Amino acid sequence: MNTEEIATKGKQESKTQEGTRPGRWYVPDVDILEDDDQLWLWADVPGVSQDQIEVGIHDDVLTIEGHVSAKDYEGLSPAYTEYNVGNWVRRFTIPAAEFDPQHVSAKLTHGVLEVRLPKAERAKPRRIPVAVG
């Protein structure tokens, strides 16, 4: 096992401020996987409920946003912390020509947000039959 496998990860605070809400914004970790039919995105959002998450697509940008109250943590003095408490946001450019925005779906399971972006038919790979001449 190398040291990178056990090293702790530093806090990731967003470098930009979301203009309409005060406070700090954080960047959740995501994994993205693509297959022939769709693009999958998973974001780690522990402690966040369904009503605290917004997922949307506008002008070829997929936005996932979380609104988390830090009041449950007020007055505590943590000895060590890696989990960021507060609002978070991630944005990804998603070319509308390649994906079907009408069939994008999202679900939250055990602190993981899963977003499924089906590919448009014209963006899916296809096999071209070769005729014998």
C-alpha positions as a LaTeX table, in Angstrom:
\begin{tabular}{lrrr}
\hline
Residue & $x$ (\AA) & $y$ (\AA) & $z$ (\AA) \\
\hline
Met1 & 0.00 & 0.00 & 0.00 \\
Asn2 & 1.46 & 3.37 & $-0.89$ \\
Thr3 & 1.07 & 6.54 & 1.17 \\
Glu4 & $-1.41$ & 8.08 & $-1.26$ \\
Glu5 & $-3.93$ & 5.36 & $-0.42$ \\
Ile6 & $-4.01$ & 6.31 & 3.27 \\
Ala7 & $-3.39$ & 10.05 & 3.11 \\
Thr8 & $-6.20$ & 12.27 & 4.32 \\
Lys9 & $-7.74$ & 14.62 & 1.86 \\
Gly10 & $-7.69$ & 18.35 & 2.47 \\
Lys11 & $-10.85$ & 20.42 & 2.65 \\
Gln12 & $-12.06$ & 21.66 & $-0.70$ \\
Glu13 & $-13.64$ & 25.06 & $-0.41$ \\
Ser14 & $-15.14$ & 26.47 & $-3.56$ \\
Lys15 & $-13.12$ & 29.36 & $-5.02$ \\
Thr16 & $-16.23$ & 31.18 & $-6.21$ \\
Gln17 & $-19.12$ & 32.50 & $-4.19$ \\
Glu18 & $-22.72$ & 31.83 & $-5.11$ \\
Gly19 & $-24.04$ & 35.37 & $-5.20$ \\
Thr20 & $-27.50$ & 35.01 & $-3.72$ \\
Arg21 & $-26.69$ & 33.13 & $-0.50$ \\
Pro22 & $-24.23$ & 34.10 & 2.22 \\
Gly23 & $-21.68$ & 31.75 & 3.75 \\
Arg24 & $-19.10$ & 29.26 & 2.55 \\
Trp25 & $-19.63$ & 26.83 & $-0.31$ \\
Tyr26 & $-17.86$ & 23.49 & $-0.61$ \\
Val27 & $-17.11$ & 21.08 & $-3.44$ \\
Pro28 & $-18.41$ & 17.51 & $-2.96$ \\
Asp29 & $-16.39$ & 14.61 & $-4.35$ \\
Val30 & $-17.79$ & 13.04 & $-7.52$ \\
Asp31 & $-17.18$ & 10.00 & $-9.69$ \\
Ile32 & $-18.24$ & 10.02 & $-13.35$ \\
Leu33 & $-18.59$ & 6.94 & $-15.55$ \\
Glu34 & $-19.66$ & 6.68 & $-19.17$ \\
Asp35 & $-20.93$ & 3.69 & $-21.11$ \\
Asp36 & $-22.48$ & 3.37 & $-24.57$ \\
Asp37 & $-25.94$ & 4.44 & $-23.38$ \\
Gln38 & $-25.46$ & 7.01 & $-20.62$ \\
Leu39 & $-23.27$ & 9.06 & $-18.38$ \\
Trp40 & $-23.40$ & 8.37 & $-14.63$ \\
Leu41 & $-22.42$ & 10.84 & $-11.92$ \\
Trp42 & $-22.16$ & 9.97 & $-8.22$ \\
Ala43 & $-21.58$ & 12.67 & $-5.59$ \\
Asp44 & $-20.77$ & 12.07 & $-1.92$ \\
Val45 & $-23.28$ & 14.08 & 0.10 \\
Pro46 & $-23.44$ & 12.49 & 3.58 \\
Gly47 & $-26.05$ & 13.82 & 5.96 \\
Val48 & $-28.01$ & 15.57 & 3.22 \\
Ser49 & $-31.70$ & 14.85 & 2.72 \\
Gln50 & $-33.64$ & 14.83 & $-0.53$ \\
Asp51 & $-35.23$ & 18.23 & 0.14 \\
Gln52 & $-31.78$ & 19.84 & 0.58 \\
Ile53 & $-30.58$ & 18.95 & $-2.94$ \\
Glu54 & $-31.29$ & 20.64 & $-6.25$ \\
Val55 & $-30.31$ & 19.11 & $-9.60$ \\
Gly56 & $-30.87$ & 21.01 & $-12.82$ \\
Ile57 & $-29.74$ & 21.51 & $-16.40$ \\
His58 & $-29.70$ & 24.92 & $-18.03$ \\
Asp59 & $-27.73$ & 26.08 & $-21.09$ \\
Asp60 & $-25.72$ & 22.82 & $-21.30$ \\
Val61 & $-24.69$ & 23.02 & $-17.63$ \\
Leu62 & $-25.61$ & 20.32 & $-15.10$ \\
Thr63 & $-25.74$ & 21.82 & $-11.60$ \\
Ile64 & $-25.97$ & 19.87 & $-8.36$ \\
Glu65 & $-26.45$ & 22.02 & $-5.30$ \\
Gly66 & $-26.93$ & 21.30 & $-1.62$ \\
His67 & $-28.25$ & 23.51 & 1.14 \\
Val68 & $-27.05$ & 22.32 & 4.54 \\
Ser69 & $-27.63$ & 24.13 & 7.81 \\
Ala70 & $-24.61$ & 24.36 & 10.09 \\
Lys71 & $-26.75$ & 25.13 & 13.14 \\
Asp72 & $-26.61$ & 21.48 & 14.32 \\
Tyr73 & $-22.85$ & 21.91 & 14.69 \\
Glu74 & $-22.84$ & 25.28 & 16.48 \\
Gly75 & $-21.09$ & 25.27 & 19.84 \\
Leu76 & $-19.18$ & 22.06 & 19.15 \\
Ser77 & $-15.39$ & 21.94 & 19.32 \\
Pro78 & $-14.29$ & 19.11 & 17.02 \\
Ala79 & $-10.93$ & 17.49 & 17.74 \\
Tyr80 & $-10.52$ & 16.57 & 14.06 \\
Thr81 & $-12.76$ & 16.97 & 11.06 \\
Glu82 & $-12.71$ & 16.07 & 7.35 \\
Tyr83 & $-16.40$ & 16.46 & 6.60 \\
Asn84 & $-17.37$ & 19.91 & 5.37 \\
Val85 & $-20.56$ & 21.33 & 6.82 \\
Gly86 & $-22.28$ & 23.95 & 4.74 \\
Asn87 & $-23.69$ & 24.56 & 1.32 \\
Trp88 & $-22.07$ & 22.98 & $-1.71$ \\
Val89 & $-22.30$ & 23.24 & $-5.47$ \\
Arg90 & $-20.82$ & 21.53 & $-8.53$ \\
Arg91 & $-21.34$ & 22.44 & $-12.18$ \\
Phe92 & $-20.52$ & 20.36 & $-15.26$ \\
Thr93 & $-20.79$ & 21.27 & $-18.94$ \\
Ile94 & $-23.02$ & 18.69 & $-20.62$ \\
Pro95 & $-23.39$ & 19.12 & $-24.41$ \\
Ala96 & $-27.14$ & 19.02 & $-25.09$ \\
Ala97 & $-26.53$ & 17.50 & $-28.52$ \\
Glu98 & $-25.03$ & 14.39 & $-26.88$ \\
Phe99 & $-27.50$ & 13.85 & $-24.04$ \\
Asp100 & $-31.25$ & 13.70 & $-23.63$ \\
Pro101 & $-32.07$ & 16.39 & $-21.02$ \\
Gln102 & $-35.73$ & 15.29 & $-20.86$ \\
His103 & $-34.77$ & 11.90 & $-19.41$ \\
Val104 & $-32.11$ & 12.87 & $-16.87$ \\
Ser105 & $-32.85$ & 11.31 & $-13.47$ \\
Ala106 & $-31.42$ & 11.69 & $-9.98$ \\
Lys107 & $-31.77$ & 9.70 & $-6.77$ \\
Leu108 & $-30.28$ & 9.85 & $-3.30$ \\
Thr109 & $-29.25$ & 6.62 & $-1.58$ \\
His110 & $-27.30$ & 6.38 & 1.68 \\
Gly111 & $-25.56$ & 9.75 & 1.28 \\
Val112 & $-24.72$ & 9.29 & $-2.41$ \\
Leu113 & $-26.44$ & 11.34 & $-5.11$ \\
Glu114 & $-26.68$ & 9.44 & $-8.39$ \\
Val115 & $-27.44$ & 11.36 & $-11.59$ \\
Arg116 & $-28.11$ & 9.41 & $-14.80$ \\
Leu117 & $-27.81$ & 11.24 & $-18.12$ \\
Pro118 & $-29.02$ & 9.10 & $-21.03$ \\
Lys119 & $-27.26$ & 9.69 & $-24.33$ \\
Ala120 & $-29.20$ & 10.98 & $-27.30$ \\
Glu121 & $-29.66$ & 8.34 & $-30.01$ \\
Arg122 & $-27.45$ & 10.28 & $-32.42$ \\
Ala123 & $-24.58$ & 10.26 & $-29.87$ \\
Lys124 & $-24.64$ & 6.50 & $-29.23$ \\
Pro125 & $-22.04$ & 4.42 & $-31.01$ \\
Arg126 & $-23.43$ & 2.20 & $-33.72$ \\
Arg127 & $-22.08$ & $-0.48$ & $-35.95$ \\
Ile128 & $-22.23$ & 0.08 & $-39.68$ \\
Pro129 & $-22.87$ & $-3.14$ & $-41.64$ \\
Val130 & $-20.46$ & $-3.79$ & $-44.48$ \\
Ala131 & $-22.11$ & $-5.02$ & $-47.64$ \\
Val132 & $-20.45$ & $-7.45$ & $-50.03$ \\
Gly133 & $-20.15$ & $-5.93$ & $-53.49$ \\
\hline
\end{tabular}
